Amino acid sequence: MPDRFSLEVNGQAHSVETDAQRPLLDVLREELSLTGTKYGCGEGACGACTVIVDGEATRSCITSIAEVDGRRVETIEGLASGVELHRVQQAFIDQSAMQCGYCVPGQIMNAVALLRTEPQATGEQIVEAMDGNLCRCCNYRNLRAAVEQAAGR
């Protein structure tokens, strides 16, 4: 029998009835129609599914809905303010930090989480924080440049 879980996603309260072990990624995409968060590996290794939970970058493919009950979740859909992009999103465009774009939502959410805790992140901190996000077709130098731009460096 399914359980009921409550969570805040991008500032809106949601109640979901589902299996407690169901991945947050599936709930976001299938129940809440938030498809910006991507499935990459299903093992938490690639970072494509990264969202922010209570301020921390979190792999949604290995995080159960039960683990986020009563918590605040942010997805890529919640970053822009109307037509104005978040500074990290804009920096990714400015620095050409994407090609196919599949992994970009996870990359951006990871960078946003980093810059909230380390607004003036050093190059070393950026490399360390972004290390868990894999991209098969992009130039990692451009990714780092985008995060540095967003940090005001």
C-alpha positions as CSV (number, residue, x, y, z in Angstrom):
1,M,0.0,0.0,0.0
2,P,1.4,3.4,-0.9
3,D,2.3,6.0,1.6
4,R,1.7,9.8,1.5
5,F,4.7,12.2,1.4
6,S,4.7,15.9,1.6
7,L,7.5,18.1,0.2
8,E,8.1,21.6,-1.1
9,V,9.3,21.7,-4.7
10,N,10.4,25.0,-6.2
11,G,8.4,26.9,-3.5
12,Q,5.2,24.9,-4.0
13,A,3.8,22.4,-1.5
14,H,3.1,18.9,-2.9
15,S,1.6,15.8,-1.5
16,V,2.4,12.5,-3.3
17,E,1.0,9.0,-2.7
18,T,3.6,6.4,-3.7
19,D,6.0,3.7,-2.5
20,A,8.4,4.9,0.1
21,Q,11.5,3.6,-1.8
22,R,10.5,5.3,-5.1
23,P,13.4,7.5,-6.3
24,L,12.8,11.3,-6.0
25,L,13.8,11.5,-9.7
26,D,10.8,9.4,-10.7
27,V,8.4,11.4,-8.6
28,L,9.7,14.7,-10.0
29,R,9.4,13.6,-13.6
30,E,6.3,11.3,-13.5
31,E,4.1,12.7,-10.7
32,L,5.0,16.4,-10.8
33,S,5.9,16.7,-14.5
34,L,9.2,18.3,-13.8
35,T,11.3,16.8,-16.6
36,G,14.3,19.1,-16.5
37,T,16.0,16.8,-14.0
38,K,17.5,14.0,-16.1
39,Y,18.1,10.2,-15.6
40,G,21.7,9.4,-16.3
41,C,23.0,6.3,-14.7
42,G,20.5,5.4,-11.9
43,E,23.4,4.9,-9.5
44,G,24.2,8.4,-8.4
45,A,27.5,8.4,-10.3
46,C,27.0,10.8,-13.1
47,G,25.2,13.8,-11.6
48,A,22.7,14.3,-14.3
49,C,19.9,13.9,-11.8
50,T,21.3,16.5,-9.3
51,V,18.7,18.6,-7.4
52,I,19.1,20.7,-4.3
53,V,17.5,19.4,-1.1
54,D,17.5,21.7,1.9
55,G,20.5,23.5,0.3
56,E,22.6,20.5,-0.5
57,A,23.3,19.1,-4.0
58,T,21.6,15.7,-4.0
59,R,21.5,12.8,-6.5
60,S,17.7,12.3,-7.0
61,C,18.1,8.9,-8.7
62,I,19.3,7.3,-5.4
63,T,17.3,9.4,-3.0
64,S,14.0,7.9,-2.0
65,I,10.8,10.0,-1.7
66,A,10.8,9.0,2.0
67,E,14.1,10.7,2.5
68,V,12.7,14.1,1.3
69,D,9.4,13.9,3.2
70,G,8.9,17.3,4.8
71,R,11.9,18.8,3.0
72,R,12.5,21.5,0.4
73,V,13.6,20.5,-3.1
74,E,14.8,22.7,-5.8
75,T,15.0,21.7,-9.5
76,I,16.3,23.4,-12.6
77,E,12.7,24.6,-13.3
78,G,12.8,26.7,-10.1
79,L,15.9,28.7,-10.9
80,A,14.9,31.3,-13.4
81,S,12.7,34.2,-12.4
82,G,10.3,34.7,-15.2
83,V,12.3,35.3,-18.3
84,E,15.4,36.3,-16.3
85,L,17.8,33.4,-16.0
86,H,19.7,32.6,-12.8
87,R,23.3,33.8,-12.9
88,V,24.6,30.3,-13.2
89,Q,22.3,29.5,-16.1
90,Q,23.4,32.7,-17.9
91,A,27.1,31.9,-17.2
92,F,26.7,28.5,-18.8
93,I,25.3,30.2,-22.0
94,D,28.0,33.0,-21.9
95,Q,30.8,30.4,-21.6
96,S,29.4,27.9,-24.1
97,A,29.5,25.3,-21.3
98,M,27.2,22.9,-23.0
99,Q,26.8,20.9,-26.2
100,C,24.0,18.4,-26.2
101,G,22.7,19.8,-22.9
102,Y,21.5,16.6,-21.3
103,C,23.8,16.8,-18.3
104,V,23.5,20.6,-17.9
105,P,20.6,20.7,-15.4
106,G,22.6,18.6,-13.0
107,Q,25.7,20.6,-13.6
108,I,23.9,23.9,-13.0
109,M,22.2,22.6,-9.8
110,N,25.5,21.4,-8.4
111,A,27.1,24.8,-9.2
112,V,24.2,26.7,-7.6
113,A,24.6,24.6,-4.4
114,L,28.3,25.3,-4.4
115,L,28.0,29.0,-4.8
116,R,25.4,29.3,-2.1
117,T,27.8,27.9,0.4
118,E,31.0,29.2,-1.1
119,P,30.1,32.5,-3.0
120,Q,33.7,33.2,-3.9
121,A,34.6,29.6,-4.6
122,T,38.2,29.1,-5.7
123,G,39.2,27.2,-8.8
124,E,40.1,24.2,-6.7
125,Q,36.8,24.2,-4.9
126,I,35.0,24.4,-8.2
127,V,36.9,21.5,-9.7
128,E,36.3,19.4,-6.5
129,A,32.6,20.2,-6.3
130,M,31.9,19.7,-10.0
131,D,34.0,16.5,-10.2
132,G,31.0,14.2,-9.7
133,N,29.2,15.6,-12.7
134,L,30.1,13.7,-15.9
135,C,29.7,15.0,-19.4
136,R,30.5,12.9,-22.5
137,C,30.6,15.8,-25.0
138,C,31.6,19.0,-23.3
139,N,34.7,20.9,-22.5
140,Y,35.3,20.9,-18.8
141,R,37.3,24.1,-19.0
142,N,34.1,25.9,-20.2
143,L,32.2,24.4,-17.3
144,R,34.7,25.7,-14.8
145,A,34.8,29.1,-16.6
146,A,31.0,29.3,-16.3
147,V,31.1,28.6,-12.5
148,E,33.9,31.1,-12.1
149,Q,31.9,33.8,-14.0
150,A,28.8,33.1,-11.8
151,A,31.1,33.5,-8.8
152,G,32.1,36.9,-10.1
153,R,35.7,35.9,-10.8
